[in-house]
């Protein structure tokens, strides 16, 4: 995931979460909104309930790795925020990957 394709501002996170469409799973909540720009911007939010700073950074790295490996369709005009729930367990990477890919596919299908 390229840096220019990230949601960075706190106000953007808040807007997308409050006004966007939600897709929820056991480990993740995904919020998205349509935009006029022909590319996808993704933000990852990991709360303090997921652990200390080191644990949260590792979680974000895992999420970015899943996105870079499996979600190739960056041409969708979306702003997307991935909120990691406290039930996320870094040691269950395969199950988390499967769930996140499924939620992303749900969003892709709803856009076509």
HUVEN-V118995 format. One record per run of one state. SS is the DSSP state (H for helix, E for strand, - for the rest). FROM is the first residue (numbers start at 0). LEN is the number of residues. If there is no record, write none. Layout:
# HUVEN-V118995
[[SS | FROM | LEN] [SS | FROM | LEN]]
This chain:
# HUVEN-V118995
[[- | 0 | 2] [H | 2 | 3] [E | 5 | 1] [- | 6 | 3] [H | 9 | 10] [- | 19 | 1] [E | 20 | 4] [- | 24 | 3] [E | 27 | 7] [- | 34 | 6] [E | 40 | 6] [- | 46 | 1] [H | 47 | 3] [- | 50 | 2] [H | 52 | 18] [- | 70 | 7] [E | 77 | 7] [- | 84 | 8] [H | 92 | 19] [- | 111 | 1]]
